[in-house]
Amino acid sequence: MKNKTELRQKYKALRNSLSENEIEEMSLSIANKILALPIWERTYFHIFLPITEHKEINTEFILHILSGKDKEIVVSKCDFKTCNLVHFLLTDNTKIKKNEYNIPEPIDGIEVPSHKIDVVFVPLLAFDIKGHRVGYGKGFYDKFLSECKPDVIKIGLSFFEPEKLITDIFEGDVKLDYCVTPNSIYSF
């Protein structure tokens, strides 16, 4: 049992110890596992673009699957003043640029309202067996997920297996429906 601060430190260190090769292999395993999820009749899929400096999951493999299945792919831009995410359709014309925090973001494009999104792939540092997650602590995703429709499917992506319990969960923390690791799919 650990609190979010302890878990952030632990999993940042674990992630930093991964080689580029391990990240690629584990990211591919996660993408292959996603194919087994009951999500493919949905249309609008929101995905994060990885911060390579933070050794995040390479979501390119998932992007290939989504475009191969002709899904509408949505990516976000952060507004650090309001901690809001603005969502844009990812098209062949979308220009992606890293912001000051090295987050790859669309410069502009066709805006998509939160309530249209059917499936969200959620970045995280850690998660527990109840489906609670630990992010970077800015609250962008909790805010965004609370704006989505009630039946939006929330899928965490993690290189690591779950913790037993995150001790400091808040009312506003939005639980995941699934979390996919290189070895397993957890359903909550």
VODO-567457 format. One record per residue: x, y, z of N, C-alpha, C in turn. Coordinates in steps of 0.1 Angstrom, whole numbers, padded with zeros to 4 digits, always signed. Example, Ala and Ser with C-alpha at 12.3 -4.5 7.8 and 13.67 -1.06 7.14 Angstrom:
! VODO-567457
+0132-0057+0078+0123-0045+0078+0132-0033+0078;+0128-0022+0071+0137-0011+0071+0129+0000+0079;
This chain:
! VODO-567457
+0008-0012+0000+0000+0000+0000+0009+0012+0000;+0007+0021-0010+0015+0033-0011+0006+0044-0016;+0011+0057-0012+0003+0068-0017+0009+0073-0031;+0002+0082-0037+0005+0086-0051+0019+0092-0052;+0024+0099-0042+0037+0105-0043+0048+0094-0043;+0046+0084-0034+0056+0073-0034+0055+0065-0047;+0043+0063-0052+0042+0055-0064+0048+0063-0076;+0046+0076-0077+0052+0084-0088+0067+0082-0088;+0073+0083-0076+0088+0081-0075+0092+0067-0080;+0085+0057-0075+0088+0043-0078+0088+0040-0093;+0076+0045-0099+0074+0041-0113+0082+0050-0123;+0085+0062-0119+0094+0070-0127+0108+0063-0128;+0112+0059-0116+0125+0052-0115+0125+0039-0123;+0114+0031-0122+0113+0019-0130+0113+0021-0145;+0106+0032-0149+0105+0035-0163+0119+0039-0168;+0126+0047-0160+0139+0052-0164+0149+0041-0166;+0146+0030-0159+0156+0019-0161+0154+0011-0173;+0143+0013-0181+0140+0006-0193+0148+0010-0205;+0153+0001-0213+0160+0004-0225+0150+0007-0236;+0155+0014-0246+0146+0017-0258+0141+0004-0264;+0149-0007-0264+0144-0020-0269+0133-0025-0261;+0134-0025-0248+0124-0030-0239+0111-0022-0241;+0112-0009-0242+0100+0000-0244+0093-0004-0257;+0101-0006-0268+0095-0010-0281+0088-0024-0279;+0095-0033-0274+0089-0047-0272+0076-0047-0264;+0077-0040-0252+0065-0040-0243+0054-0032-0249;+0057-0021-0256+0047-0013-0263+0039-0021-0274;+0047-0030-0281+0041-0038-0291+0032-0049-0285;+0037-0055-0274+0028-0065-0266+0015-0059-0262;+0016-0046-0256+0004-0039-0252-0006-0037-0263;+0000-0033-0275-0009-0030-0287-0016-0043-0291;-0008-0054-0291-0014-0067-0295-0025-0072-0286;-0023-0069-0273-0033-0073-0263-0046-0065-0265;-0045-0052-0269-0057-0044-0270-0067-0049-0281;-0061-0057-0290-0070-0063-0300-0081-0072-0294;-0078-0077-0282-0088-0086-0275-0099-0079-0268;-0098-0066-0266-0108-0058-0259-0121-0056-0267;-0132-0056-0260-0145-0054-0266-0148-0040-0270;-0140-0034-0278-0141-0019-0280-0142-0016-0295;-0142-0026-0304-0140-0023-0318-0152-0019-0325;-0164-0019-0319-0176-0014-0326-0177+0001-0324;-0168+0007-0315-0169+0021-0313-0162+0029-0324;-0164+0042-0324-0158+0050-0335-0147+0060-0332;-0149+0068-0321-0139+0078-0318-0130+0073-0307;-0117+0072-0310-0107+0067-0301-0097+0079-0298;-0096+0082-0285-0086+0092-0280-0074+0085-0276;-0062+0090-0281-0050+0084-0277-0039+0095-0274;-0030+0092-0265-0020+0101-0262-0008+0098-0270;+0000+0109-0274+0012+0107-0281+0024+0107-0270;+0033+0098-0271+0042+0096-0259+0052+0107-0258;+0055+0110-0245+0067+0118-0242+0079+0109-0241;+0087+0109-0252+0098+0099-0252+0108+0102-0241;+0109+0114-0237+0118+0118-0226+0114+0112-0213;+0101+0109-0211+0096+0102-0199+0095+0087-0200;+0100+0082-0212+0099+0068-0215+0085+0062-0214;+0076+0070-0220+0062+0065-0220+0060+0054-0230;+0049+0047-0229+0045+0037-0239+0045+0043-0253;+0051+0036-0263+0051+0041-0276+0037+0037-0282;+0029+0047-0284+0015+0044-0289+0014+0043-0304;+0025+0044-0311+0025+0043-0325+0019+0030-0330;+0021+0019-0323+0016+0006-0327+0001+0006-0326;-0004+0012-0316-0019+0013-0314-0025+0022-0325;-0018+0033-0328-0022+0042-0339-0024+0034-0352;-0014+0025-0355-0015+0017-0367-0027+0008-0367;-0030+0002-0355-0042-0006-0354-0055+0002-0357;-0055+0014-0350-0067+0022-0352-0069+0027-0366;-0058+0031-0373-0060+0036-0386-0063+0024-0395;-0058+0012-0392-0061+0000-0400-0075-0004-0399;-0082-0001-0388-0096-0004-0386-0105+0008-0389;-0099+0018-0396-0106+0030-0400-0114+0037-0389;-0107+0038-0377-0113+0046-0366-0110+0061-0367;-0119+0069-0361-0116+0083-0360-0106+0084-0348;-0094+0090-0350-0084+0091-0340-0084+0105-0335;-0084+0107-0322-0084+0120-0315-0072+0122-0307;-0065+0133-0308-0053+0136-0300-0056+0150-0293;-0048+0153-0282-0051+0165-0275-0040+0174-0274;-0043+0186-0270-0034+0197-0268-0037+0202-0253;-0026+0204-0245-0028+0208-0231-0029+0223-0230;-0039+0228-0222-0039+0242-0218-0035+0243-0204;-0022+0247-0201-0017+0246-0188-0023+0257-0178;-0029+0267-0184-0035+0277-0175-0048+0271-0169;-0056+0264-0176-0068+0258-0171-0068+0244-0168;-0056+0237-0171-0055+0222-0170-0066+0215-0178;-0070+0221-0189-0079+0214-0198-0072+0208-0210;-0078+0198-0216-0073+0193-0228-0082+0197-0239;-0077+0201-0251-0085+0204-0263-0082+0193-0273;-0093+0187-0278-0091+0175-0287-0093+0178-0301;-0084+0172-0309-0084+0174-0324-0084+0160-0331;-0091+0160-0342-0091+0148-0351-0077+0147-0357;-0071+0135-0356-0058+0133-0362-0060+0129-0377;-0055+0137-0386-0056+0134-0400-0043+0134-0406;-0042+0131-0419-0029+0132-0426-0023+0146-0426;-0032+0156-0424-0027+0170-0425-0023+0175-0411;-0026+0168-0400-0023+0173-0387-0008+0175-0385;-0005+0187-0381+0010+0189-0378+0011+0188-0363;+0021+0180-0359+0024+0177-0345+0037+0184-0341;+0037+0191-0329+0048+0198-0325+0049+0196-0309;+0062+0194-0304+0063+0192-0290+0062+0206-0283;+0054+0205-0271+0053+0218-0264+0065+0219-0254;+0065+0229-0245+0076+0231-0237+0079+0220-0227;+0069+0211-0225+0071+0199-0216+0074+0187-0224;+0078+0188-0237+0081+0177-0246+0069+0168-0249;+0057+0174-0247+0045+0166-0251+0042+0169-0266;+0041+0158-0274+0038+0161-0288+0023+0164-0289;+0020+0175-0296+0006+0180-0296+0003+0184-0311;-0010+0184-0314-0014+0189-0327-0014+0205-0326;-0010+0211-0337-0009+0226-0336-0023+0231-0337;-0032+0225-0346-0046+0229-0347-0053+0218-0355;-0065+0221-0359-0072+0211-0367-0087+0211-0364;-0093+0200-0367-0108+0199-0365-0110+0195-0350;-0117+0204-0343-0119+0201-0329-0130+0191-0326;-0128+0182-0316-0137+0172-0313-0142+0174-0298;-0155+0176-0296-0159+0177-0282-0157+0164-0274;-0154+0165-0261-0152+0154-0252-0164+0144-0253;-0176+0148-0254-0187+0139-0253-0189+0131-0266;-0181+0133-0276-0182+0125-0288-0172+0113-0287;-0163+0114-0278-0152+0103-0277-0158+0091-0271;-0155+0079-0277-0160+0066-0272-0150+0058-0264;-0138+0059-0267-0127+0052-0260-0115+0061-0258;-0110+0060-0245-0098+0068-0242-0087+0059-0237;-0076+0060-0243-0064+0053-0238-0057+0063-0229;-0056+0059-0216-0051+0068-0206-0037+0065-0202;-0029+0076-0202-0015+0074-0197-0015+0074-0182;-0005+0066-0177-0004+0066-0162+0010+0061-0158;+0013+0064-0145+0025+0059-0140+0023+0046-0132;+0012+0045-0126+0009+0032-0118-0006+0031-0117;-0011+0019-0114-0025+0016-0111-0026+0005-0101;-0039+0004-0095-0041-0007-0085-0051-0016-0090;-0053-0027-0082-0062-0038-0087-0077-0034-0087;-0080-0022-0082-0094-0017-0082-0096-0007-0094;-0086-0004-0102-0087+0004-0114-0084+0019-0111;-0079+0022-0100-0074+0036-0097-0061+0038-0104;-0058+0050-0108-0045+0053-0115-0038+0064-0108;-0025+0064-0111-0016+0076-0107-0010+0081-0119;-0013+0094-0122-0008+0101-0134+0004+0110-0129;+0006+0121-0136+0017+0130-0132+0012+0140-0122;-0001+0140-0119-0006+0148-0108-0012+0162-0112;-0013+0165-0125-0018+0178-0129-0033+0177-0130;-0039+0165-0131-0054+0164-0131-0060+0166-0145;-0052+0167-0156-0057+0168-0169-0067+0157-0173;-0063+0145-0170-0072+0134-0175-0084+0132-0166;-0083+0134-0153-0095+0133-0144-0105+0143-0149;-0101+0155-0152-0110+0166-0157-0116+0162-0170;-0107+0157-0180-0112+0153-0193-0122+0142-0192;-0118+0131-0184-0127+0120-0183-0140+0123-0177;-0141+0132-0168-0153+0136-0162-0162+0144-0171;-0157+0149-0182-0165+0156-0193-0170+0146-0203;-0165+0134-0203-0169+0124-0214-0183+0119-0210;-0189+0112-0220-0202+0106-0218-0200+0094-0208;-0211+0091-0200-0210+0081-0190-0204+0067-0194;-0207+0063-0207-0203+0050-0211-0189+0050-0219;-0182+0061-0218-0169+0061-0224-0160+0050-0218;-0152+0043-0226-0144+0032-0221-0130+0038-0219;-0126+0036-0206-0113+0042-0202-0103+0030-0200;-0092+0031-0209-0082+0020-0209-0068+0025-0205;-0064+0021-0193-0050+0025-0189-0040+0016-0197;-0028+0022-0199-0017+0015-0205-0005+0015-0196;+0000+0004-0192+0011+0003-0182+0021-0007-0186;+0034-0004-0184+0045-0013-0186+0045-0023-0175;+0039-0019-0163+0041-0027-0151+0027-0032-0146;+0028-0042-0137+0016-0049-0132+0010-0040-0120;-0002-0042-0116-0008-0033-0106-0003-0034-0092;-0004-0023-0085-0002-0023-0070-0014-0028-0064;-0013-0032-0051-0025-0037-0044-0035-0026-0041;-0030-0015-0036-0039-0004-0032-0031+0009-0033;-0038+0019-0039-0033+0033-0038-0041+0039-0027;-0034+0044-0017-0040+0048-0004-0048+0062-0005;-0043+0071-0013-0049+0084-0012-0057+0087-0025;-0068+0080-0026-0078+0082-0037-0087+0093-0034;-0090+0102-0044-0100+0113-0041-0113+0111-0048;-0123+0118-0044-0136+0118-0051-0135+0119-0066;-0127+0129-0070-0127+0133-0084-0118+0124-0093;-0112+0114-0086-0103+0105-0094-0112+0095-0102;-0110+0095-0115-0119+0087-0124-0112+0073-0125;-0120+0062-0123-0115+0049-0124-0114+0044-0138;-0105+0035-0141-0103+0029-0154-0113+0017-0155;-0117+0014-0168-0125+0002-0171-0116-0010-0173;-0104-0007-0179-0094-0017-0182-0080-0011-0180;-0071-0020-0178-0057-0016-0179-0049-0027-0186;-0041-0023-0196-0034-0033-0204-0019-0032-0201;-0013-0043-0198+0001-0044-0195+0007-0054-0206;+0020-0055-0207+0025-0064-0217+0021-0078-0215;+0017-0082-0203+0014-0096-0200-0001-0098-0198;-0009-0088-0194-0023-0091-0190-0032-0079-0194;-0045-0083-0194-0056-0073-0195-0063-0073-0181;-0064-0062-0174-0071-0061-0162-0085-0055-0165;-0095-0060-0160-0109-0055-0162-0114-0051-0148;-0119-0039-0147-0124-0034-0134-0139-0032-0134;
